[in-house]
Amino acid sequence: MFVKPAPGLKIRDPELKDLIPDEGRNVSADDLYWHRRLRDGDVVLVESTGVPPAAEAARITGSE
C-alpha cells in the first residue's frame, strides 16, 4: 500500500530506518505498524500515485 505522512508530520519507517518522504512510500500492507499509523491518522492512504506501475517499480529498485 502507498502511504504518505499526514500534513505537518514526519513518520519514521521502522524497516528502512528513515523518514518516509512527503511524497509517500510503498509499504507492506501486512505490517501492523502501518495499520496503526493509518488508524491514528499519522499517515494517509494514497489510492493512486499517478505514476505507472512500471515507473514506480523502477523508482523503488533504482538503476545502478
PQR file with spaces between the fields and no chain letter, atoms N, CA, C, O and H, PARSE charges and radii, in Angstrom:
ATOM       1  N    MET     1       0.848   -1.167    0.000 -0.4000 1.5000
ATOM       2  CA   MET     1       0.000    0.000    0.000 -0.0000 2.0000
ATOM       3  C    MET     1       0.894    1.230    0.000  0.5500 1.7000
ATOM       4  O    MET     1       2.017    1.192    0.503 -0.5500 1.4000
ATOM       5  N    PHE     2       0.402    2.295   -0.553 -0.4000 1.5000
ATOM       6  CA   PHE     2       1.172    3.528   -0.674 -0.0000 2.0000
ATOM       7  C    PHE     2       0.623    4.526    0.334  0.5500 1.7000
ATOM       8  O    PHE     2      -0.560    4.866    0.307 -0.5500 1.4000
ATOM       9  H    PHE     2      -0.510    2.326   -0.962  0.4000 1.0000
ATOM      10  N    VAL     3       1.495    4.993    1.226 -0.4000 1.5000
ATOM      11  CA   VAL     3       1.082    5.947    2.255 -0.0000 2.0000
ATOM      12  C    VAL     3       1.991    7.163    2.220  0.5500 1.7000
ATOM      13  O    VAL     3       3.127    7.106    1.749 -0.5500 1.4000
ATOM      14  H    VAL     3       2.456    4.717    1.249  0.4000 1.0000
ATOM      15  N    LYS     4       1.462    8.259    2.730 -0.4000 1.5000
ATOM      16  CA   LYS     4       2.287    9.451    2.909 -0.0000 2.0000
ATOM      17  C    LYS     4       1.953   10.051    4.268  0.5500 1.7000
ATOM      18  O    LYS     4       0.866    9.826    4.800 -0.5500 1.4000
ATOM      19  H    LYS     4       0.540    8.306    3.112  0.4000 1.0000
ATOM      20  N    PRO     5       2.889   10.817    4.831 -0.5600 1.5000
ATOM      21  CA   PRO     5       2.642   11.391    6.157  0.2800 2.0000
ATOM      22  C    PRO     5       1.465   12.356    6.132  0.5500 1.7000
ATOM      23  O    PRO     5       1.243   13.053    5.141 -0.5500 1.4000
ATOM      24  N    ALA     6       0.721   12.392    7.218 -0.4000 1.5000
ATOM      25  CA   ALA     6      -0.340   13.389    7.358 -0.0000 2.0000
ATOM      26  C    ALA     6       0.327   14.767    7.366  0.5500 1.7000
ATOM      27  O    ALA     6       1.487   14.888    7.758 -0.5500 1.4000
ATOM      28  H    ALA     6       0.901   11.826    8.022  0.4000 1.0000
ATOM      29  N    PRO     7      -0.395   15.800    6.939 -0.5600 1.5000
ATOM      30  CA   PRO     7       0.191   17.145    6.880  0.2800 2.0000
ATOM      31  C    PRO     7       0.819   17.559    8.215  0.5500 1.7000
ATOM      32  O    PRO     7       0.206   17.447    9.277 -0.5500 1.4000
ATOM      33  N    GLY     8       2.056   18.037    8.121 -0.4000 1.5000
ATOM      34  CA   GLY     8       2.765   18.528    9.295 -0.0000 2.0000
ATOM      35  C    GLY     8       3.495   17.472   10.105  0.5500 1.7000
ATOM      36  O    GLY     8       4.119   17.799   11.114 -0.5500 1.4000
ATOM      37  H    GLY     8       2.553   18.128    7.259  0.4000 1.0000
ATOM      38  N    LEU     9       3.433   16.203    9.684 -0.4000 1.5000
ATOM      39  CA   LEU     9       4.078   15.134   10.447 -0.0000 2.0000
ATOM      40  C    LEU     9       5.258   14.543    9.697  0.5500 1.7000
ATOM      41  O    LEU     9       5.293   14.552    8.466 -0.5500 1.4000
ATOM      42  H    LEU     9       2.927   15.937    8.863  0.4000 1.0000
ATOM      43  N    LYS    10       6.220   14.032   10.443 -0.4000 1.5000
ATOM      44  CA   LYS    10       7.344   13.262    9.915 -0.0000 2.0000
ATOM      45  C    LYS    10       7.209   11.873   10.523  0.5500 1.7000
ATOM      46  O    LYS    10       7.164   11.733   11.745 -0.5500 1.4000
ATOM      47  H    LYS    10       6.192   14.025   11.443  0.4000 1.0000
ATOM      48  N    ILE    11       7.144   10.854    9.687 -0.4000 1.5000
ATOM      49  CA   ILE    11       6.915    9.491   10.153 -0.0000 2.0000
ATOM      50  C    ILE    11       8.112    8.613    9.800  0.5500 1.7000
ATOM      51  O    ILE    11       8.553    8.577    8.652 -0.5500 1.4000
ATOM      52  H    ILE    11       7.180   10.968    8.694  0.4000 1.0000
ATOM      53  N    ARG    12       8.625    7.915   10.795 -0.4000 1.5000
ATOM      54  CA   ARG    12       9.774    7.036   10.596 -0.0000 2.0000
ATOM      55  C    ARG    12       9.316    5.681   10.061  0.5500 1.7000
ATOM      56  O    ARG    12       8.310    5.124   10.502 -0.5500 1.4000
ATOM      57  H    ARG    12       8.266    7.945   11.728  0.4000 1.0000
ATOM      58  N    ASP    13      10.084    5.168    9.098 -0.4000 1.5000
ATOM      59  CA   ASP    13       9.859    3.826    8.568 -0.0000 2.0000
ATOM      60  C    ASP    13      10.718    2.875    9.402  0.5500 1.7000
ATOM      61  O    ASP    13      11.945    2.940    9.327 -0.5500 1.4000
ATOM      62  H    ASP    13      10.901    5.621    8.740  0.4000 1.0000
ATOM      63  N    PRO    14      10.101    1.991   10.195 -0.5600 1.5000
ATOM      64  CA   PRO    14      10.887    1.130   11.078  0.2800 2.0000
ATOM      65  C    PRO    14      11.725    0.096   10.333  0.5500 1.7000
ATOM      66  O    PRO    14      12.707   -0.413   10.872 -0.5500 1.4000
ATOM      67  N    GLU    15      11.346   -0.212    9.110 -0.4000 1.5000
ATOM      68  CA   GLU    15      12.089   -1.202    8.341 -0.0000 2.0000
ATOM      69  C    GLU    15      13.337   -0.594    7.707  0.5500 1.7000
ATOM      70  O    GLU    15      14.411   -1.193    7.752 -0.5500 1.4000
ATOM      71  H    GLU    15      10.548    0.201    8.671  0.4000 1.0000
ATOM      72  N    LEU    16      13.199    0.597    7.114 -0.4000 1.5000
ATOM      73  CA   LEU    16      14.324    1.234    6.430 -0.0000 2.0000
ATOM      74  C    LEU    16      15.088    2.210    7.320  0.5500 1.7000
ATOM      75  O    LEU    16      16.140    2.713    6.926 -0.5500 1.4000
ATOM      76  H    LEU    16      12.326    1.083    7.077  0.4000 1.0000
ATOM      77  N    LYS    17      14.565    2.479    8.518 -0.4000 1.5000
ATOM      78  CA   LYS    17      15.223    3.350    9.497 -0.0000 2.0000
ATOM      79  C    LYS    17      15.427    4.774    8.993  0.5500 1.7000
ATOM      80  O    LYS    17      16.455    5.395    9.263 -0.5500 1.4000
ATOM      81  H    LYS    17      13.711    2.070    8.837  0.4000 1.0000
ATOM      82  N    ASP    18      14.444    5.283    8.262 -0.4000 1.5000
ATOM      83  CA   ASP    18      14.490    6.674    7.822 -0.0000 2.0000
ATOM      84  C    ASP    18      13.081    7.247    7.848  0.5500 1.7000
ATOM      85  O    ASP    18      12.125    6.542    8.171 -0.5500 1.4000
ATOM      86  H    ASP    18      13.609    4.779    8.042  0.4000 1.0000
ATOM      87  N    LEU    19      12.954    8.516    7.512 -0.4000 1.5000
ATOM      88  CA   LEU    19      11.639    9.146    7.452 -0.0000 2.0000
ATOM      89  C    LEU    19      11.036    8.891    6.081  0.5500 1.7000
ATOM      90  O    LEU    19      11.736    8.947    5.070 -0.5500 1.4000
ATOM      91  H    LEU    19      13.731    9.089    7.250  0.4000 1.0000
ATOM      92  N    ILE    20       9.728    8.609    6.044 -0.4000 1.5000
ATOM      93  CA   ILE    20       9.114    8.452    4.730 -0.0000 2.0000
ATOM      94  C    ILE    20       8.991    9.841    4.108  0.5500 1.7000
ATOM      95  O    ILE    20       8.662   10.803    4.802 -0.5500 1.4000
ATOM      96  H    ILE    20       9.159    8.564    6.865  0.4000 1.0000
ATOM      97  N    PRO    21       9.252    9.951    2.812 -0.5600 1.5000
ATOM      98  CA   PRO    21       9.208   11.265    2.167  0.2800 2.0000
ATOM      99  C    PRO    21       7.795   11.840    2.146  0.5500 1.7000
ATOM     100  O    PRO    21       6.813   11.105    2.245 -0.5500 1.4000
ATOM     101  N    ASP    22       7.706   13.157    2.015 -0.4000 1.5000
ATOM     102  CA   ASP    22       6.402   13.818    1.951 -0.0000 2.0000
ATOM     103  C    ASP    22       5.580   13.318    0.768  0.5500 1.7000
ATOM     104  O    ASP    22       4.350   13.361    0.804 -0.5500 1.4000
ATOM     105  H    ASP    22       8.504   13.754    1.934  0.4000 1.0000
ATOM     106  N    GLU    23       6.257   12.842   -0.287 -0.4000 1.5000
ATOM     107  CA   GLU    23       5.565   12.323   -1.469 -0.0000 2.0000
ATOM     108  C    GLU    23       4.972   10.949   -1.209  0.5500 1.7000
ATOM     109  O    GLU    23       4.102   10.498   -1.954 -0.5500 1.4000
ATOM     110  H    GLU    23       7.256   12.807   -0.316  0.4000 1.0000
ATOM     111  N    GLY    24       5.436   10.273   -0.151 -0.4000 1.5000
ATOM     112  CA   GLY    24       4.912    8.968    0.206 -0.0000 2.0000
ATOM     113  C    GLY    24       5.857    7.838   -0.129  0.5500 1.7000
ATOM     114  O    GLY    24       6.907    8.035   -0.740 -0.5500 1.4000
ATOM     115  H    GLY    24       6.143   10.639    0.454  0.4000 1.0000
ATOM     116  N    ARG    25       5.457    6.641    0.289 -0.4000 1.5000
ATOM     117  CA   ARG    25       6.278    5.454    0.073 -0.0000 2.0000
ATOM     118  C    ARG    25       5.375    4.231    0.050  0.5500 1.7000
ATOM     119  O    ARG    25       4.340    4.184    0.716 -0.5500 1.4000
ATOM     120  H    ARG    25       4.604    6.482    0.786  0.4000 1.0000
ATOM     121  N    ASN    26       5.789    3.252   -0.726 -0.4000 1.5000
ATOM     122  CA   ASN    26       5.105    1.971   -0.765 -0.0000 2.0000
ATOM     123  C    ASN    26       5.569    1.156    0.442  0.5500 1.7000
ATOM     124  O    ASN    26       6.767    0.933    0.617 -0.5500 1.4000
ATOM     125  H    ASN    26       6.629    3.290   -1.266  0.4000 1.0000
ATOM     126  N    VAL    27       4.631    0.713    1.270 -0.4000 1.5000
ATOM     127  CA   VAL    27       4.957   -0.050    2.476 -0.0000 2.0000
ATOM     128  C    VAL    27       4.165   -1.350    2.476  0.5500 1.7000
ATOM     129  O    VAL    27       3.221   -1.515    1.705 -0.5500 1.4000
ATOM     130  H    VAL    27       3.658    0.894    1.128  0.4000 1.0000
ATOM     131  N    SER    28       4.556   -2.258    3.340 -0.4000 1.5000
ATOM     132  CA   SER    28       3.901   -3.562    3.426 -0.0000 2.0000
ATOM     133  C    SER    28       2.473   -3.425    3.950  0.5500 1.7000
ATOM     134  O    SER    28       2.238   -2.822    4.998 -0.5500 1.4000
ATOM     135  H    SER    28       5.324   -2.124    3.967  0.4000 1.0000
ATOM     136  N    ALA    29       1.540   -3.983    3.218 -0.4000 1.5000
ATOM     137  CA   ALA    29       0.137   -3.946    3.637 -0.0000 2.0000
ATOM     138  C    ALA    29      -0.125   -4.912    4.792  0.5500 1.7000
ATOM     139  O    ALA    29      -1.169   -4.832    5.439 -0.5500 1.4000
ATOM     140  H    ALA    29       1.730   -4.472    2.367  0.4000 1.0000
ATOM     141  N    ASP    30       0.809   -5.822    5.057 -0.4000 1.5000
ATOM     142  CA   ASP    30       0.644   -6.809    6.129 -0.0000 2.0000
ATOM     143  C    ASP    30       1.217   -6.343    7.464  0.5500 1.7000
ATOM     144  O    ASP    30       1.030   -7.007    8.483 -0.5500 1.4000
ATOM     145  H    ASP    30       1.658   -5.887    4.532  0.4000 1.0000
ATOM     146  N    ASP    31       1.908   -5.213    7.467 -0.4000 1.5000
ATOM     147  CA   ASP    31       2.587   -4.734    8.671 -0.0000 2.0000
ATOM     148  C    ASP    31       1.611   -3.984    9.575  0.5500 1.7000
ATOM     149  O    ASP    31       1.035   -2.973    9.171 -0.5500 1.4000
ATOM     150  H    ASP    31       2.060   -4.673    6.639  0.4000 1.0000
ATOM     151  N    LEU    32       1.432   -4.475   10.783 -0.4000 1.5000
ATOM     152  CA   LEU    32       0.500   -3.845   11.721 -0.0000 2.0000
ATOM     153  C    LEU    32       0.925   -2.429   12.099  0.5500 1.7000
ATOM     154  O    LEU    32       0.080   -1.603   12.444 -0.5500 1.4000
ATOM     155  H    LEU    32       1.900   -5.296   11.111  0.4000 1.0000
ATOM     156  N    TYR    33       2.223   -2.141   12.039 -0.4000 1.5000
ATOM     157  CA   TYR    33       2.705   -0.791   12.330 -0.0000 2.0000
ATOM     158  C    TYR    33       2.002    0.225   11.441  0.5500 1.7000
ATOM     159  O    TYR    33       1.541    1.259   11.925 -0.5500 1.4000
ATOM     160  H    TYR    33       2.909   -2.812   11.759  0.4000 1.0000
ATOM     161  N    TRP    34       1.915   -0.061   10.139 -0.4000 1.5000
ATOM     162  CA   TRP    34       1.298    0.888    9.200 -0.0000 2.0000
ATOM     163  C    TRP    34      -0.209    0.957    9.394  0.5500 1.7000
ATOM     164  O    TRP    34      -0.806    2.014    9.191 -0.5500 1.4000
ATOM     165  H    TRP    34       2.290   -0.901    9.746  0.4000 1.0000
ATOM     166  N    HIS    35      -0.826   -0.135    9.779 -0.4000 1.5000
ATOM     167  CA   HIS    35      -2.262   -0.101   10.068 -0.0000 2.0000
ATOM     168  C    HIS    35      -2.544    0.776   11.289  0.5500 1.7000
ATOM     169  O    HIS    35      -3.545    1.492   11.323 -0.5500 1.4000
ATOM     170  H    HIS    35      -0.341   -0.993    9.944  0.4000 1.0000
ATOM     171  N    ARG    36      -1.668    0.722   12.283 -0.4000 1.5000
ATOM     172  CA   ARG    36      -1.827    1.602   13.454 -0.0000 2.0000
ATOM     173  C    ARG    36      -1.619    3.057   13.066  0.5500 1.7000
ATOM     174  O    ARG    36      -2.357    3.927   13.527 -0.5500 1.4000
ATOM     175  H    ARG    36      -0.855    0.140   12.255  0.4000 1.0000
ATOM     176  N    ARG    37      -0.630    3.338   12.229 -0.4000 1.5000
ATOM     177  CA   ARG    37      -0.385    4.720   11.778 -0.0000 2.0000
ATOM     178  C    ARG    37      -1.601    5.248   11.021  0.5500 1.7000
ATOM     179  O    ARG    37      -1.984    6.406   11.188 -0.5500 1.4000
ATOM     180  H    ARG    37      -0.030    2.631   11.855  0.4000 1.0000
ATOM     181  N    LEU    38      -2.211    4.397   10.185 -0.4000 1.5000
ATOM     182  CA   LEU    38      -3.423    4.795    9.457 -0.0000 2.0000
ATOM     183  C    LEU    38      -4.565    5.067   10.423  0.5500 1.7000
ATOM     184  O    LEU    38      -5.245    6.088   10.318 -0.5500 1.4000
ATOM     185  H    LEU    38      -1.900    3.456   10.050  0.4000 1.0000
ATOM     186  N    ARG    39      -4.775    4.156   11.360 -0.4000 1.5000
ATOM     187  CA   ARG    39      -5.861    4.295   12.334 -0.0000 2.0000
ATOM     188  C    ARG    39      -5.707    5.565   13.165  0.5500 1.7000
ATOM     189  O    ARG    39      -6.692    6.242   13.463 -0.5500 1.4000
ATOM     190  H    ARG    39      -4.223    3.326   11.445  0.4000 1.0000
ATOM     191  N    ASP    40      -4.473    5.884   13.538 -0.4000 1.5000
ATOM     192  CA   ASP    40      -4.211    7.056   14.378 -0.0000 2.0000
ATOM     193  C    ASP    40      -4.174    8.361   13.588  0.5500 1.7000
ATOM     194  O    ASP    40      -4.106    9.442   14.175 -0.5500 1.4000
ATOM     195  H    ASP    40      -3.673    5.334   13.296  0.4000 1.0000
ATOM     196  N    GLY    41      -4.219    8.264   12.250 -0.4000 1.5000
ATOM     197  CA   GLY    41      -4.207    9.467   11.428 -0.0000 2.0000
ATOM     198  C    GLY    41      -2.823   10.036   11.185  0.5500 1.7000
ATOM     199  O    GLY    41      -2.692   11.170   10.724 -0.5500 1.4000
ATOM     200  H    GLY    41      -4.274    7.386   11.774  0.4000 1.0000
ATOM     201  N    ASP    42      -1.775    9.254   11.492 -0.4000 1.5000
ATOM     202  CA   ASP    42      -0.407    9.723   11.282 -0.0000 2.0000
ATOM     203  C    ASP    42       0.003    9.674    9.814  0.5500 1.7000
ATOM     204  O    ASP    42       0.837   10.465    9.376 -0.5500 1.4000
ATOM     205  H    ASP    42      -1.881    8.333   11.866  0.4000 1.0000
ATOM     206  N    VAL    43      -0.579    8.749    9.054 -0.4000 1.5000
ATOM     207  CA   VAL    43      -0.336    8.662    7.616 -0.0000 2.0000
ATOM     208  C    VAL    43      -1.681    8.597    6.908  0.5500 1.7000
ATOM     209  O    VAL    43      -2.703    8.266    7.508 -0.5500 1.4000
ATOM     210  H    VAL    43      -1.257    8.106    9.410  0.4000 1.0000
ATOM     211  N    VAL    44      -1.658    8.920    5.624 -0.4000 1.5000
ATOM     212  CA   VAL    44      -2.866    8.815    4.810 -0.0000 2.0000
ATOM     213  C    VAL    44      -2.594    7.837    3.672  0.5500 1.7000
ATOM     214  O    VAL    44      -1.500    7.803    3.110 -0.5500 1.4000
ATOM     215  H    VAL    44      -0.827    9.189    5.137  0.4000 1.0000
ATOM     216  N    LEU    45      -3.596    7.056    3.351 -0.4000 1.5000
ATOM     217  CA   LEU    45      -3.507    6.086    2.274 -0.0000 2.0000
ATOM     218  C    LEU    45      -3.704    6.802    0.955  0.5500 1.7000
ATOM     219  O    LEU    45      -4.660    7.559    0.785 -0.5500 1.4000
ATOM     220  H    LEU    45      -4.485    7.084    3.808  0.4000 1.0000
ATOM     221  N    VAL    46      -2.792    6.561    0.018 -0.4000 1.5000
ATOM     222  CA   VAL    46      -2.885    7.156   -1.306 -0.0000 2.0000
ATOM     223  C    VAL    46      -3.349    6.061   -2.248  0.5500 1.7000
ATOM     224  O    VAL    46      -2.646    5.073   -2.462 -0.5500 1.4000
ATOM     225  H    VAL    46      -2.015    5.947    0.156  0.4000 1.0000
ATOM     226  N    GLU    47      -4.539    6.241   -2.813 -0.4000 1.5000
ATOM     227  CA   GLU    47      -5.105    5.212   -3.692 -0.0000 2.0000
ATOM     228  C    GLU    47      -4.355    5.109   -5.010  0.5500 1.7000
ATOM     229  O    GLU    47      -4.083    4.007   -5.487 -0.5500 1.4000
ATOM     230  H    GLU    47      -5.110    7.043   -2.640  0.4000 1.0000
ATOM     231  N    SER    48      -4.021    6.248   -5.598 -0.4000 1.5000
ATOM     232  CA   SER    48      -3.322    6.257   -6.879 -0.0000 2.0000
ATOM     233  C    SER    48      -2.160    7.221   -6.788  0.5500 1.7000
ATOM     234  O    SER    48      -2.335    8.381   -6.416 -0.5500 1.4000
ATOM     235  H    SER    48      -4.242    7.143   -5.210  0.4000 1.0000
ATOM     236  N    THR    49      -0.965    6.740   -7.128 -0.4000 1.5000
ATOM     237  CA   THR    49       0.215    7.590   -7.051 -0.0000 2.0000
ATOM     238  C    THR    49       0.355    8.476   -8.279  0.5500 1.7000
ATOM     239  O    THR    49       1.142    9.423   -8.274 -0.5500 1.4000
ATOM     240  H    THR    49      -0.823    5.797   -7.430  0.4000 1.0000
ATOM     241  N    GLY    50      -0.409    8.174   -9.342 -0.4000 1.5000
ATOM     242  CA   GLY    50      -0.303    8.959  -10.565 -0.0000 2.0000
ATOM     243  C    GLY    50       0.906    8.564  -11.399  0.5500 1.7000
ATOM     244  O    GLY    50       1.192    9.190  -12.420 -0.5500 1.4000
ATOM     245  H    GLY    50      -1.048    7.405   -9.346  0.4000 1.0000
ATOM     246  N    VAL    51       1.621    7.519  -10.965 -0.4000 1.5000
ATOM     247  CA   VAL    51       2.798    7.035  -11.671 -0.0000 2.0000
ATOM     248  C    VAL    51       2.492    5.628  -12.161  0.5500 1.7000
ATOM     249  O    VAL    51       1.999    4.804  -11.391 -0.5500 1.4000
ATOM     250  H    VAL    51       1.388    7.010  -10.136  0.4000 1.0000
ATOM     251  N    PRO    52       2.774    5.334  -13.433 -0.5600 1.5000
ATOM     252  CA   PRO    52       2.533    3.976  -13.926  0.2800 2.0000
ATOM     253  C    PRO    52       3.306    2.957  -13.093  0.5500 1.7000
ATOM     254  O    PRO    52       4.413    3.254  -12.643 -0.5500 1.4000
ATOM     255  N    PRO    53       2.750    1.757  -12.876 -0.5600 1.5000
ATOM     256  CA   PRO    53       3.397    0.754  -12.026  0.2800 2.0000
ATOM     257  C    PRO    53       4.833    0.434  -12.432  0.5500 1.7000
ATOM     258  O    PRO    53       5.682    0.250  -11.559 -0.5500 1.4000
ATOM     259  N    ALA    54       5.128    0.362  -13.726 -0.4000 1.5000
ATOM     260  CA   ALA    54       6.490    0.057  -14.167 -0.0000 2.0000
ATOM     261  C    ALA    54       7.454    1.156  -13.739  0.5500 1.7000
ATOM     262  O    ALA    54       8.569    0.868  -13.304 -0.5500 1.4000
ATOM     263  H    ALA    54       4.439    0.512  -14.435  0.4000 1.0000
ATOM     264  N    ALA    55       7.037    2.404  -13.857 -0.4000 1.5000
ATOM     265  CA   ALA    55       7.886    3.520  -13.447 -0.0000 2.0000
ATOM     266  C    ALA    55       8.071    3.520  -11.940  0.5500 1.7000
ATOM     267  O    ALA    55       9.160    3.826  -11.454 -0.5500 1.4000
ATOM     268  H    ALA    55       6.131    2.638  -14.211  0.4000 1.0000
ATOM     269  N    GLU    56       7.038    3.186  -11.197 -0.4000 1.5000
ATOM     270  CA   GLU    56       7.126    3.126   -9.733 -0.0000 2.0000
ATOM     271  C    GLU    56       8.100    2.030   -9.319  0.5500 1.7000
ATOM     272  O    GLU    56       8.918    2.239   -8.423 -0.5500 1.4000
ATOM     273  H    GLU    56       6.153    2.938  -11.591  0.4000 1.0000
ATOM     274  N    ALA    57       8.025    0.865   -9.958 -0.4000 1.5000
ATOM     275  CA   ALA    57       8.927   -0.235   -9.630 -0.0000 2.0000
ATOM     276  C    ALA    57      10.374    0.151   -9.918  0.5500 1.7000
ATOM     277  O    ALA    57      11.270   -0.179   -9.142 -0.5500 1.4000
ATOM     278  H    ALA    57       7.360    0.695  -10.686  0.4000 1.0000
ATOM     279  N    ALA    58      10.605    0.841  -11.023 -0.4000 1.5000
ATOM     280  CA   ALA    58      11.956    1.285  -11.364 -0.0000 2.0000
ATOM     281  C    ALA    58      12.461    2.293  -10.342  0.5500 1.7000
ATOM     282  O    ALA    58      13.641    2.277   -9.993 -0.5500 1.4000
ATOM     283  H    ALA    58       9.877    1.109  -11.654  0.4000 1.0000
ATOM     284  N    ARG    59      11.590    3.167   -9.858 -0.4000 1.5000
ATOM     285  CA   ARG    59      11.993    4.173   -8.881 -0.0000 2.0000
ATOM     286  C    ARG    59      12.363    3.505   -7.560  0.5500 1.7000
ATOM     287  O    ARG    59      13.319    3.912   -6.901 -0.5500 1.4000
ATOM     288  H    ARG    59      10.631    3.180  -10.142  0.4000 1.0000
ATOM     289  N    ILE    60      11.610    2.487   -7.178 -0.4000 1.5000
ATOM     290  CA   ILE    60      11.849    1.818   -5.901 -0.0000 2.0000
ATOM     291  C    ILE    60      13.143    1.008   -5.951  0.5500 1.7000
ATOM     292  O    ILE    60      13.958    1.085   -5.032 -0.5500 1.4000
ATOM     293  H    ILE    60      10.833    2.156   -7.714  0.4000 1.0000
ATOM     294  N    THR    61      13.335    0.236   -7.015 -0.4000 1.5000
ATOM     295  CA   THR    61      14.523   -0.605   -7.093 -0.0000 2.0000
ATOM     296  C    THR    61      15.747    0.200   -7.488  0.5500 1.7000
ATOM     297  O    THR    61      16.866   -0.146   -7.107 -0.5500 1.4000
ATOM     298  H    THR    61      12.673    0.174   -7.762  0.4000 1.0000
ATOM     299  N    GLY    62      15.549    1.271   -8.249 -0.4000 1.5000
ATOM     300  CA   GLY    62      16.665    2.118   -8.673 -0.0000 2.0000
ATOM     301  C    GLY    62      17.462    1.458   -9.777  0.5500 1.7000
ATOM     302  O    GLY    62      17.426    0.239   -9.945 -0.5500 1.4000
ATOM     303  H    GLY    62      14.641    1.551   -8.558  0.4000 1.0000
ATOM     304  N    SER    63      18.166    2.259  -10.512 -0.4000 1.5000
ATOM     305  CA   SER    63      19.027    1.729  -11.568 -0.0000 2.0000
ATOM     306  C    SER    63      20.466    1.997  -11.177  0.5500 1.7000
ATOM     307  O    SER    63      20.812    3.087  -10.722 -0.5500 1.4000
ATOM     308  H    SER    63      18.195    3.249  -10.376  0.4000 1.0000
ATOM     309  N    GLU    64      21.289    0.995  -11.358 -0.4000 1.5000
ATOM     310  CA   GLU    64      22.681    1.126  -10.916 -0.0000 2.0000
ATOM     311  C    GLU    64      23.627    1.108  -12.055  0.5500 1.7000
ATOM     312  O    GLU    64      24.837    1.208  -11.854 -0.5500 1.4000
ATOM     313  H    GLU    64      21.008    0.109  -11.728  0.4000 1.0000
